[in-house]
Amino acid sequence: MNDTTFEMDEKMREMCRLKTPTERFKMGCSMYDASRYLITCSILRNNPDISKAGLQKELFLSFYRDDFKPTEREAIIAHFEKFFCFQGI
C-alpha cells in the first residue's frame, strides 16, 4: 500500500539526497533500533517469561524468517540456544 502522493514522495527523496552519508547511516541505524525495540516489546508482552535464547529466536524470526531455508533457520536458532547456555545468560 502506498498512500503518499508522487510529489511528497519526491520531496522526501530529495531531503534524503541532501543528507550526508553519515546522516543517512544514522537514520538507518535509528530506524533499525526503533523497530527492534518495538518488536522486543511485543514479544515480551506476549511472553513475559521468555528466555534470552527464546527472545533472540523470536527477534531473528521477526526480521529474517523469509531470508533463510528452514534448515538454515534451525541451524541459526540452535546456535542461539548453545550460545546463551554457554554464557550462562
Backbone as XML, in Angstrom:
<?xml version="1.0"?>
<chain id="A" units="angstrom">
  <residue number="1" name="MET">
    <atom name="N" x="0.845" y="-1.173" z="0.000"/>
    <atom name="CA" x="0.000" y="0.000" z="0.000"/>
    <atom name="C" x="0.891" y="1.237" z="0.000"/>
  </residue>
  <residue number="2" name="ASN">
    <atom name="N" x="0.558" y="2.187" z="-0.807"/>
    <atom name="CA" x="1.288" y="3.445" z="-0.843"/>
    <atom name="C" x="0.270" y="4.575" z="-0.916"/>
  </residue>
  <residue number="3" name="ASP">
    <atom name="N" x="0.124" y="5.292" z="0.184"/>
    <atom name="CA" x="-0.851" y="6.385" z="0.218"/>
    <atom name="C" x="-0.174" y="7.753" z="0.146"/>
  </residue>
  <residue number="4" name="THR">
    <atom name="N" x="1.073" y="7.778" z="-0.300"/>
    <atom name="CA" x="1.835" y="9.022" z="-0.410"/>
    <atom name="C" x="1.748" y="9.547" z="-1.841"/>
  </residue>
  <residue number="5" name="THR">
    <atom name="N" x="1.495" y="10.817" z="-1.988"/>
    <atom name="CA" x="1.438" y="11.391" z="-3.333"/>
    <atom name="C" x="2.822" y="11.366" z="-3.964"/>
  </residue>
  <residue number="6" name="PHE">
    <atom name="N" x="2.855" y="11.363" z="-5.271"/>
    <atom name="CA" x="4.118" y="11.362" z="-6.002"/>
    <atom name="C" x="4.965" y="12.566" z="-5.608"/>
  </residue>
  <residue number="7" name="GLU">
    <atom name="N" x="4.341" y="13.716" z="-5.502"/>
    <atom name="CA" x="5.064" y="14.949" z="-5.175"/>
    <atom name="C" x="5.706" y="14.862" z="-3.791"/>
  </residue>
  <residue number="8" name="MET">
    <atom name="N" x="4.969" y="14.365" z="-2.829"/>
    <atom name="CA" x="5.514" y="14.249" z="-1.471"/>
    <atom name="C" x="6.609" y="13.191" z="-1.419"/>
  </residue>
  <residue number="9" name="ASP">
    <atom name="N" x="6.433" y="12.120" z="-2.168"/>
    <atom name="CA" x="7.450" y="11.082" z="-2.239"/>
    <atom name="C" x="8.752" y="11.652" z="-2.805"/>
  </residue>
  <residue number="10" name="GLU">
    <atom name="N" x="8.652" y="12.434" z="-3.844"/>
    <atom name="CA" x="9.829" y="13.070" z="-4.435"/>
    <atom name="C" x="10.482" y="14.050" z="-3.461"/>
  </residue>
  <residue number="11" name="LYS">
    <atom name="N" x="9.660" y="14.784" z="-2.717"/>
    <atom name="CA" x="10.182" y="15.741" z="-1.731"/>
    <atom name="C" x="10.993" y="15.002" z="-0.661"/>
  </residue>
  <residue number="12" name="MET">
    <atom name="N" x="10.476" y="13.875" z="-0.179"/>
    <atom name="CA" x="11.187" y="13.085" z="0.832"/>
    <atom name="C" x="12.505" y="12.538" z="0.272"/>
  </residue>
  <residue number="13" name="ARG">
    <atom name="N" x="12.465" y="12.069" z="-0.967"/>
    <atom name="CA" x="13.699" y="11.570" z="-1.581"/>
    <atom name="C" x="14.736" y="12.681" z="-1.707"/>
  </residue>
  <residue number="14" name="GLU">
    <atom name="N" x="14.294" y="13.858" z="-2.097"/>
    <atom name="CA" x="15.216" y="14.982" z="-2.230"/>
    <atom name="C" x="15.820" y="15.348" z="-0.876"/>
  </residue>
  <residue number="15" name="MET">
    <atom name="N" x="14.996" y="15.336" z="0.168"/>
    <atom name="CA" x="15.504" y="15.644" z="1.507"/>
    <atom name="C" x="16.566" y="14.622" z="1.921"/>
  </residue>
  <residue number="16" name="CYS">
    <atom name="N" x="16.345" y="13.367" z="1.591"/>
    <atom name="CA" x="17.324" y="12.330" z="1.924"/>
    <atom name="C" x="18.595" y="12.489" z="1.101"/>
  </residue>
  <residue number="17" name="ARG">
    <atom name="N" x="18.448" y="12.857" z="-0.170"/>
    <atom name="CA" x="19.631" y="13.050" z="-1.016"/>
    <atom name="C" x="20.510" y="14.187" z="-0.516"/>
  </residue>
  <residue number="18" name="LEU">
    <atom name="N" x="19.905" y="15.156" z="0.154"/>
    <atom name="CA" x="20.672" y="16.296" z="0.657"/>
    <atom name="C" x="21.456" y="15.971" z="1.928"/>
  </residue>
  <residue number="19" name="LYS">
    <atom name="N" x="21.135" y="14.872" z="2.558"/>
    <atom name="CA" x="21.846" y="14.479" z="3.782"/>
    <atom name="C" x="23.197" y="13.862" z="3.420"/>
  </residue>
  <residue number="20" name="THR">
    <atom name="N" x="24.117" y="13.974" z="4.348"/>
    <atom name="CA" x="25.427" y="13.357" z="4.143"/>
    <atom name="C" x="25.298" y="11.840" z="4.308"/>
  </residue>
  <residue number="21" name="PRO">
    <atom name="N" x="26.255" y="11.086" z="3.796"/>
    <atom name="CA" x="26.219" y="9.632" z="4.009"/>
    <atom name="C" x="26.152" y="9.266" z="5.497"/>
  </residue>
  <residue number="22" name="THR">
    <atom name="N" x="26.849" y="10.001" z="6.324"/>
    <atom name="CA" x="26.817" y="9.734" z="7.765"/>
    <atom name="C" x="25.421" y="9.960" z="8.332"/>
  </residue>
  <residue number="23" name="GLU">
    <atom name="N" x="24.768" y="11.019" z="7.914"/>
    <atom name="CA" x="23.405" y="11.293" z="8.386"/>
    <atom name="C" x="22.438" y="10.199" z="7.934"/>
  </residue>
  <residue number="24" name="ARG">
    <atom name="N" x="22.580" y="9.748" z="6.704"/>
    <atom name="CA" x="21.710" y="8.675" z="6.205"/>
    <atom name="C" x="21.969" y="7.376" z="6.956"/>
  </residue>
  <residue number="25" name="PHE">
    <atom name="N" x="23.237" y="7.104" z="7.239"/>
    <atom name="CA" x="23.573" y="5.902" z="8.002"/>
    <atom name="C" x="22.951" y="5.954" z="9.397"/>
  </residue>
  <residue number="26" name="LYS">
    <atom name="N" x="23.072" y="7.109" z="10.051"/>
    <atom name="CA" x="22.487" y="7.271" z="11.388"/>
    <atom name="C" x="20.974" y="7.119" z="11.354"/>
  </residue>
  <residue number="27" name="MET">
    <atom name="N" x="20.337" y="7.622" z="10.291"/>
    <atom name="CA" x="18.891" y="7.457" z="10.153"/>
    <atom name="C" x="18.527" y="5.976" z="10.065"/>
  </residue>
  <residue number="28" name="GLY">
    <atom name="N" x="19.289" y="5.221" z="9.265"/>
    <atom name="CA" x="19.032" y="3.788" z="9.125"/>
    <atom name="C" x="19.215" y="3.053" z="10.436"/>
  </residue>
  <residue number="29" name="CYS">
    <atom name="N" x="20.273" y="3.397" z="11.171"/>
    <atom name="CA" x="20.521" y="2.769" z="12.477"/>
    <atom name="C" x="19.396" y="3.077" z="13.443"/>
  </residue>
  <residue number="30" name="SER">
    <atom name="N" x="18.943" y="4.306" z="13.432"/>
    <atom name="CA" x="17.851" y="4.714" z="14.313"/>
    <atom name="C" x="16.557" y="3.963" z="13.983"/>
  </residue>
  <residue number="31" name="MET">
    <atom name="N" x="16.277" y="3.805" z="12.696"/>
    <atom name="CA" x="15.065" y="3.071" z="12.300"/>
    <atom name="C" x="15.164" y="1.608" z="12.711"/>
  </residue>
  <residue number="32" name="TYR">
    <atom name="N" x="16.346" y="1.012" z="12.551"/>
    <atom name="CA" x="16.539" y="-0.381" z="12.960"/>
    <atom name="C" x="16.349" y="-0.516" z="14.473"/>
  </residue>
  <residue number="33" name="ASP">
    <atom name="N" x="16.981" y="0.373" z="15.237"/>
    <atom name="CA" x="16.855" y="0.328" z="16.699"/>
    <atom name="C" x="15.404" y="0.462" z="17.132"/>
  </residue>
  <residue number="34" name="ALA">
    <atom name="N" x="14.675" y="1.373" z="16.488"/>
    <atom name="CA" x="13.265" y="1.578" z="16.849"/>
    <atom name="C" x="12.441" y="0.330" z="16.537"/>
  </residue>
  <residue number="35" name="SER">
    <atom name="N" x="12.663" y="-0.278" z="15.382"/>
    <atom name="CA" x="11.887" y="-1.469" z="15.034"/>
    <atom name="C" x="12.245" y="-2.631" z="15.952"/>
  </residue>
  <residue number="36" name="ARG">
    <atom name="N" x="13.524" y="-2.784" z="16.283"/>
    <atom name="CA" x="13.927" y="-3.856" z="17.192"/>
    <atom name="C" x="13.298" y="-3.656" z="18.574"/>
  </residue>
  <residue number="37" name="TYR">
    <atom name="N" x="13.272" y="-2.420" z="19.041"/>
    <atom name="CA" x="12.658" y="-2.115" z="20.338"/>
    <atom name="C" x="11.169" y="-2.466" z="20.329"/>
  </residue>
  <residue number="38" name="LEU">
    <atom name="N" x="10.460" y="-2.050" z="19.294"/>
    <atom name="CA" x="9.014" y="-2.311" z="19.221"/>
    <atom name="C" x="8.720" y="-3.802" z="19.137"/>
  </residue>
  <residue number="39" name="ILE">
    <atom name="N" x="9.513" y="-4.529" z="18.341"/>
    <atom name="CA" x="9.303" y="-5.975" z="18.220"/>
    <atom name="C" x="9.626" y="-6.663" z="19.542"/>
  </residue>
  <residue number="40" name="THR">
    <atom name="N" x="10.705" y="-6.242" z="20.205"/>
    <atom name="CA" x="11.066" y="-6.821" z="21.506"/>
    <atom name="C" x="9.951" y="-6.598" z="22.514"/>
  </residue>
  <residue number="41" name="CYS">
    <atom name="N" x="9.410" y="-5.391" z="22.568"/>
    <atom name="CA" x="8.302" y="-5.095" z="23.491"/>
    <atom name="C" x="7.101" y="-5.990" z="23.213"/>
  </residue>
  <residue number="42" name="SER">
    <atom name="N" x="6.795" y="-6.193" z="21.941"/>
    <atom name="CA" x="5.664" y="-7.043" z="21.574"/>
    <atom name="C" x="5.892" y="-8.489" z="22.003"/>
  </residue>
  <residue number="43" name="ILE">
    <atom name="N" x="7.094" y="-8.993" z="21.758"/>
    <atom name="CA" x="7.417" y="-10.370" z="22.156"/>
    <atom name="C" x="7.308" y="-10.519" z="23.668"/>
  </residue>
  <residue number="44" name="LEU">
    <atom name="N" x="7.883" y="-9.579" z="24.414"/>
    <atom name="CA" x="7.858" y="-9.662" z="25.881"/>
    <atom name="C" x="6.450" y="-9.507" z="26.439"/>
  </residue>
  <residue number="45" name="ARG">
    <atom name="N" x="5.631" y="-8.685" z="25.794"/>
    <atom name="CA" x="4.252" y="-8.507" z="26.248"/>
    <atom name="C" x="3.471" y="-9.814" z="26.072"/>
  </residue>
  <residue number="46" name="ASN">
    <atom name="N" x="3.731" y="-10.510" z="24.968"/>
    <atom name="CA" x="3.012" y="-11.755" z="24.692"/>
    <atom name="C" x="3.602" y="-12.958" z="25.423"/>
  </residue>
  <residue number="47" name="ASN">
    <atom name="N" x="4.849" y="-12.848" z="25.871"/>
    <atom name="CA" x="5.502" y="-13.965" z="26.553"/>
    <atom name="C" x="6.493" y="-13.413" z="27.579"/>
  </residue>
  <residue number="48" name="PRO">
    <atom name="N" x="5.993" y="-12.911" z="28.710"/>
    <atom name="CA" x="6.875" y="-12.234" z="29.674"/>
    <atom name="C" x="7.938" y="-13.125" z="30.308"/>
  </residue>
  <residue number="49" name="ASP">
    <atom name="N" x="7.765" y="-14.428" z="30.279"/>
    <atom name="CA" x="8.729" y="-15.339" z="30.902"/>
    <atom name="C" x="9.696" y="-15.952" z="29.887"/>
  </residue>
  <residue number="50" name="ILE">
    <atom name="N" x="9.782" y="-15.379" z="28.711"/>
    <atom name="CA" x="10.625" y="-15.943" z="27.656"/>
    <atom name="C" x="12.101" y="-15.874" z="28.068"/>
  </residue>
  <residue number="51" name="SER">
    <atom name="N" x="12.856" y="-16.888" z="27.675"/>
    <atom name="CA" x="14.292" y="-16.915" z="27.969"/>
    <atom name="C" x="15.029" y="-15.984" z="27.011"/>
  </residue>
  <residue number="52" name="LYS">
    <atom name="N" x="16.304" y="-15.705" z="27.323"/>
    <atom name="CA" x="17.120" y="-14.881" z="26.419"/>
    <atom name="C" x="17.237" y="-15.554" z="25.055"/>
  </residue>
  <residue number="53" name="ALA">
    <atom name="N" x="17.462" y="-16.876" z="25.062"/>
    <atom name="CA" x="17.561" y="-17.602" z="23.793"/>
    <atom name="C" x="16.243" y="-17.542" z="23.044"/>
  </residue>
  <residue number="54" name="GLY">
    <atom name="N" x="15.146" y="-17.668" z="23.756"/>
    <atom name="CA" x="13.824" y="-17.590" z="23.125"/>
    <atom name="C" x="13.562" y="-16.223" z="22.529"/>
  </residue>
  <residue number="55" name="LEU">
    <atom name="N" x="13.973" y="-15.179" z="23.247"/>
    <atom name="CA" x="13.803" y="-13.818" z="22.740"/>
    <atom name="C" x="14.632" y="-13.615" z="21.482"/>
  </residue>
  <residue number="56" name="GLN">
    <atom name="N" x="15.884" y="-14.079" z="21.477"/>
    <atom name="CA" x="16.725" y="-13.956" z="20.296"/>
    <atom name="C" x="16.127" y="-14.717" z="19.117"/>
  </residue>
  <residue number="57" name="LYS">
    <atom name="N" x="15.565" y="-15.891" z="19.402"/>
    <atom name="CA" x="14.929" y="-16.684" z="18.349"/>
    <atom name="C" x="13.775" y="-15.905" z="17.730"/>
  </residue>
  <residue number="58" name="GLU">
    <atom name="N" x="12.907" y="-15.356" z="18.572"/>
    <atom name="CA" x="11.745" y="-14.622" z="18.066"/>
    <atom name="C" x="12.147" y="-13.358" z="17.317"/>
  </residue>
  <residue number="59" name="LEU">
    <atom name="N" x="13.167" y="-12.662" z="17.815"/>
    <atom name="CA" x="13.669" y="-11.485" z="17.093"/>
    <atom name="C" x="14.216" y="-11.886" z="15.727"/>
  </residue>
  <residue number="60" name="PHE">
    <atom name="N" x="15.015" y="-12.939" z="15.714"/>
    <atom name="CA" x="15.576" y="-13.430" z="14.457"/>
    <atom name="C" x="14.467" y="-13.777" z="13.468"/>
  </residue>
  <residue number="61" name="LEU">
    <atom name="N" x="13.470" y="-14.508" z="13.934"/>
    <atom name="CA" x="12.380" y="-14.899" z="13.042"/>
    <atom name="C" x="11.586" y="-13.689" z="12.562"/>
  </residue>
  <residue number="62" name="SER">
    <atom name="N" x="11.420" y="-12.697" z="13.418"/>
    <atom name="CA" x="10.689" y="-11.496" z="13.012"/>
    <atom name="C" x="11.398" y="-10.758" z="11.888"/>
  </residue>
  <residue number="63" name="PHE">
    <atom name="N" x="12.699" y="-10.688" z="11.963"/>
    <atom name="CA" x="13.462" y="-9.944" z="10.964"/>
    <atom name="C" x="13.817" y="-10.783" z="9.729"/>
  </residue>
  <residue number="64" name="TYR">
    <atom name="N" x="14.154" y="-12.061" z="9.924"/>
    <atom name="CA" x="14.788" y="-12.829" z="8.855"/>
    <atom name="C" x="14.098" y="-14.136" z="8.484"/>
  </residue>
  <residue number="65" name="ARG">
    <atom name="N" x="12.886" y="-14.361" z="8.960"/>
    <atom name="CA" x="12.189" y="-15.626" z="8.730"/>
    <atom name="C" x="12.225" y="-16.049" z="7.252"/>
  </residue>
  <residue number="66" name="ASP">
    <atom name="N" x="11.954" y="-15.140" z="6.352"/>
    <atom name="CA" x="11.837" y="-15.497" z="4.933"/>
    <atom name="C" x="13.166" y="-15.437" z="4.177"/>
  </residue>
  <residue number="67" name="ASP">
    <atom name="N" x="14.238" y="-15.082" z="4.860"/>
    <atom name="CA" x="15.534" y="-14.939" z="4.192"/>
    <atom name="C" x="16.362" y="-16.223" z="4.179"/>
  </residue>
  <residue number="68" name="PHE">
    <atom name="N" x="15.919" y="-17.221" z="4.928"/>
    <atom name="CA" x="16.682" y="-18.465" z="5.036"/>
    <atom name="C" x="15.780" y="-19.664" z="4.782"/>
  </residue>
  <residue number="69" name="LYS">
    <atom name="N" x="16.385" y="-20.734" z="4.302"/>
    <atom name="CA" x="15.672" y="-22.003" z="4.155"/>
    <atom name="C" x="15.396" y="-22.547" z="5.554"/>
  </residue>
  <residue number="70" name="PRO">
    <atom name="N" x="14.366" y="-23.390" z="5.701"/>
    <atom name="CA" x="14.049" y="-23.938" z="7.037"/>
    <atom name="C" x="15.241" y="-24.596" z="7.732"/>
  </residue>
  <residue number="71" name="THR">
    <atom name="N" x="16.048" y="-25.333" z="7.004"/>
    <atom name="CA" x="17.204" y="-25.991" z="7.645"/>
    <atom name="C" x="18.227" y="-24.960" z="8.125"/>
  </residue>
  <residue number="72" name="GLU">
    <atom name="N" x="18.401" y="-23.897" z="7.357"/>
    <atom name="CA" x="19.324" y="-22.833" z="7.758"/>
    <atom name="C" x="18.797" y="-22.108" z="8.997"/>
  </residue>
  <residue number="73" name="ARG">
    <atom name="N" x="17.495" y="-21.842" z="9.009"/>
    <atom name="CA" x="16.892" y="-21.177" z="10.180"/>
    <atom name="C" x="17.115" y="-21.999" z="11.440"/>
  </residue>
  <residue number="74" name="GLU">
    <atom name="N" x="16.873" y="-23.300" z="11.342"/>
    <atom name="CA" x="17.019" y="-24.161" z="12.514"/>
    <atom name="C" x="18.460" y="-24.198" z="13.004"/>
  </residue>
  <residue number="75" name="ALA">
    <atom name="N" x="19.419" y="-24.196" z="12.099"/>
    <atom name="CA" x="20.835" y="-24.188" z="12.496"/>
    <atom name="C" x="21.179" y="-22.888" z="13.221"/>
  </residue>
  <residue number="76" name="ILE">
    <atom name="N" x="20.664" y="-21.788" z="12.738"/>
    <atom name="CA" x="20.927" y="-20.491" z="13.382"/>
    <atom name="C" x="20.276" y="-20.447" z="14.763"/>
  </residue>
  <residue number="77" name="ILE">
    <atom name="N" x="19.043" y="-20.908" z="14.845"/>
    <atom name="CA" x="18.325" y="-20.910" z="16.123"/>
    <atom name="C" x="19.041" y="-21.816" z="17.137"/>
  </residue>
  <residue number="78" name="ALA">
    <atom name="N" x="19.538" y="-22.952" z="16.681"/>
    <atom name="CA" x="20.280" y="-23.852" z="17.576"/>
    <atom name="C" x="21.511" y="-23.152" z="18.132"/>
  </residue>
  <residue number="79" name="HIS">
    <atom name="N" x="22.134" y="-22.291" z="17.334"/>
    <atom name="CA" x="23.295" y="-21.532" z="17.792"/>
    <atom name="C" x="22.920" y="-20.608" z="18.950"/>
  </residue>
  <residue number="80" name="PHE">
    <atom name="N" x="21.759" y="-19.972" z="18.882"/>
    <atom name="CA" x="21.323" y="-19.089" z="19.972"/>
    <atom name="C" x="21.241" y="-19.870" z="21.275"/>
  </residue>
  <residue number="81" name="GLU">
    <atom name="N" x="20.629" y="-21.052" z="21.209"/>
    <atom name="CA" x="20.453" y="-21.856" z="22.415"/>
    <atom name="C" x="21.803" y="-22.274" z="22.995"/>
  </residue>
  <residue number="82" name="LYS">
    <atom name="N" x="22.747" y="-22.661" z="22.144"/>
    <atom name="CA" x="24.080" y="-23.051" z="22.627"/>
    <atom name="C" x="24.813" y="-21.851" z="23.208"/>
  </residue>
  <residue number="83" name="PHE">
    <atom name="N" x="24.737" y="-20.718" z="22.538"/>
    <atom name="CA" x="25.431" y="-19.522" z="23.000"/>
    <atom name="C" x="24.932" y="-19.079" z="24.367"/>
  </residue>
  <residue number="84" name="PHE">
    <atom name="N" x="23.625" y="-18.965" z="24.528"/>
    <atom name="CA" x="23.096" y="-18.478" z="25.793"/>
    <atom name="C" x="23.266" y="-19.493" z="26.905"/>
  </residue>
  <residue number="85" name="CYS">
    <atom name="N" x="23.253" y="-20.769" z="26.576"/>
    <atom name="CA" x="23.509" y="-21.793" z="27.587"/>
    <atom name="C" x="24.970" y="-21.721" z="28.027"/>
  </residue>
  <residue number="86" name="PHE">
    <atom name="N" x="25.877" y="-21.567" z="27.076"/>
    <atom name="CA" x="27.313" y="-21.491" z="27.354"/>
    <atom name="C" x="27.643" y="-20.229" z="28.173"/>
  </residue>
  <residue number="87" name="GLN">
    <atom name="N" x="27.006" y="-19.138" z="27.848"/>
    <atom name="CA" x="27.270" y="-17.862" z="28.507"/>
    <atom name="C" x="26.628" y="-17.796" z="29.898"/>
  </residue>
  <residue number="88" name="GLY">
    <atom name="N" x="25.723" y="-18.737" z="30.189"/>
    <atom name="CA" x="25.041" y="-18.693" z="31.469"/>
    <atom name="C" x="24.074" y="-17.521" z="31.591"/>
  </residue>
  <residue number="89" name="ILE">
    <atom name="N" x="23.558" y="-17.092" z="30.455"/>
    <atom name="CA" x="22.633" y="-15.952" z="30.436"/>
    <atom name="C" x="21.222" y="-16.435" z="30.569"/>
  </residue>
</chain>
